[in-house]
Amino acid sequence: MRKAFVVLAAAMLVFSASAAMAEMKIGVVYGPEVMQVSEAFKKANSELKNKLSPLESESQKAQDEFKKLKDDYDNKSVALTQQAKADKETELKVKYQKVVEIQQRAQQLMQSEQKRLFEPLNALASQVVAEYGAKNGYTLILEGTQTTHYVADSINITKDVIAEIDSAYKAGRMPAAGSTGDAAPAKSKKK
């Protein structure tokens, strides 16, 4: 009798778990694909590249000048007097400091521009995913990652989310400055 009860309880547990799973609707969104395919993110990447381009050119020019000066010093240092060597070494240090300063400015500019351009887009993407999930009855939407081994095409909603992000972006629906875009969890409908 006890054995029959255990088997019956196990069967009920499996049945109830499968019934609960049948009600779940899960979606997966791949963030890197969103960033590569979305027109909104492409535009931000292009703007970032254009903003950094002059500093990258300036940095490359300074690096080339430093390399040329260093090569010249290396080739002629044996024939130089102590004073001439010291002067060349000072000149090399100044050129090197210029290279470092340009690279630091480029890094700071890149960080501030990434924040300015991508924080609102990331907030918009989060908002769109939450709205899409609520509108389409999703119980759970996950971000696909490199460690995700398999996702059925039927739950990969990346393309739909990209279309929604681009539509919202074109409509000017950007979150307020400083907003994380995290929407409140969708309330489940009681039946």
C-alpha positions in Angstrom: 0.0 0.0 0.0 2.8 2.4 0.9 4.6 1.6 -2.3 1.5 2.4 -4.4 1.1 5.7 -2.5 4.7 6.7 -3.3 4.2 5.8 -7.0 0.9 7.7 -7.1 2.5 10.8 -5.4 5.4 10.7 -7.9 3.1 10.5 -10.8 1.1 13.4 -9.5 4.2 15.5 -9.0 5.4 14.7 -12.6 2.0 15.6 -14.0 1.7 18.8 -12.1 5.2 19.9 -13.0 4.6 19.2 -16.7 1.3 21.1 -16.6 3.1 24.1 -15.0 5.8 23.9 -17.7 3.2 23.7 -20.4 1.9 27.2 -19.3 5.4 28.7 -19.4 6.4 30.7 -22.5 10.1 31.3 -22.8 12.1 33.5 -25.2 15.7 34.1 -25.8 17.4 37.3 -27.1 21.0 37.4 -28.3 22.5 40.7 -27.3 25.5 40.7 -29.6 23.2 40.1 -32.6 21.0 43.0 -31.5 24.1 45.2 -31.3 25.3 44.1 -34.8 22.0 44.0 -36.7 19.9 46.8 -35.1 19.9 50.0 -37.1 19.8 52.0 -33.9 23.0 50.3 -32.6 24.7 50.5 -36.0 24.0 54.2 -36.1 25.5 54.6 -32.5 28.6 52.5 -33.5 29.1 54.7 -36.6 28.8 57.9 -34.6 31.3 56.5 -32.1 33.7 55.6 -34.8 33.4 59.1 -36.4 33.9 60.8 -33.1 37.1 58.7 -32.4 38.6 58.9 -35.9 40.4 62.2 -35.5 42.1 61.1 -32.2 43.0 57.8 -33.8 44.7 59.6 -36.7 46.5 62.0 -34.2 47.6 59.0 -32.2 48.9 57.1 -35.2 50.8 60.2 -36.4 52.4 60.7 -32.9 53.3 57.0 -32.8 54.9 57.2 -36.2 56.9 60.3 -35.2 58.1 58.6 -32.0 59.1 55.5 -33.9 61.0 57.5 -36.5 62.8 59.5 -33.8 63.6 56.3 -31.9 64.9 54.5 -35.0 67.1 57.6 -35.8 68.4 57.6 -32.2 69.1 53.9 -32.3 71.0 54.2 -35.6 73.1 57.3 -34.7 73.5 57.0 -30.9 77.0 55.5 -31.1 78.3 58.5 -33.0 76.6 61.1 -30.7 78.2 63.0 -28.0 76.9 62.6 -24.4 75.1 66.0 -24.6 73.6 65.1 -28.0 72.5 61.7 -26.6 70.9 63.4 -23.6 69.1 65.9 -25.8 67.8 63.1 -28.1 66.7 61.0 -25.0 64.8 64.0 -23.7 63.1 64.5 -27.1 62.2 60.8 -27.1 60.6 61.1 -23.6 58.6 64.2 -24.7 57.4 62.4 -27.8 56.5 59.3 -25.8 54.5 61.3 -23.3 52.6 62.9 -26.2 51.7 59.4 -27.5 50.5 58.4 -24.0 48.5 61.6 -23.5 46.7 61.2 -26.8 45.9 57.5 -26.1 44.6 58.5 -22.6 42.4 61.2 -24.2 41.1 58.7 -26.8 40.3 56.2 -24.0 38.4 58.9 -22.0 36.5 60.1 -25.0 35.6 56.5 -26.0 34.3 55.8 -22.5 32.2 58.9 -22.3 30.9 58.5 -25.8 30.0 54.9 -25.3 28.1 55.9 -22.2 26.3 58.7 -23.9 25.4 56.6 -27.0 24.8 53.2 -25.6 23.3 53.6 -22.1 20.0 55.1 -23.6 20.0 52.3 -26.3 20.5 49.6 -23.7 17.8 51.1 -21.6 15.5 51.2 -24.7 16.3 47.6 -25.5 15.5 46.4 -21.9 12.2 48.4 -22.1 11.3 46.9 -25.4 12.1 43.4 -24.3 9.9 43.8 -21.2 7.0 45.2 -23.3 7.4 42.6 -26.0 7.3 39.8 -23.3 4.2 41.3 -21.6 2.4 41.9 -24.9 3.2 38.4 -26.3 2.5 36.4 -23.1 6.1 35.4 -22.2 6.8 34.0 -18.8 10.5 34.4 -19.1 12.9 36.1 -21.6 16.6 35.2 -21.3 19.7 36.6 -22.9 21.4 34.1 -25.0 25.1 33.9 -24.3 28.2 32.2 -25.6 27.7 29.5 -23.0 24.2 28.8 -24.3 24.6 25.4 -26.0 21.3 25.1 -27.8 18.2 27.2 -28.3 15.3 26.1 -30.5 14.5 28.5 -33.2 10.9 28.7 -31.9 12.0 30.5 -28.8 14.7 32.7 -30.4 13.0 36.1 -30.5 16.1 38.2 -31.4 14.9 39.3 -34.8 11.5 40.3 -33.5 13.1 42.3 -30.7 15.5 44.0 -33.1 12.5 45.1 -35.2 10.8 46.4 -32.1 13.9 48.3 -30.9 14.4 49.9 -34.3 10.7 50.9 -34.5 10.8 52.4 -31.1 14.1 54.2 -31.9 12.7 55.7 -35.1 9.6 56.8 -33.2 11.9 58.7 -30.8 11.0 56.5 -27.8 14.2 56.9 -25.9 14.2 56.5 -22.1 14.9 59.5 -19.9 18.5 60.3 -19.2 19.8 58.2 -16.3 17.1 55.6 -16.8 18.2 52.0 -16.8 15.2 50.9 -18.8 14.4 48.2 -16.3 10.7 47.7 -16.5 8.8 46.4 -13.6 8.2 42.7 -14.0 5.0 42.0 -15.9 2.2 41.0 -13.7 0.9 37.5 -14.5 -2.8 37.3 -15.3 -4.7 35.1 -12.8 -7.1 32.8 -14.5 
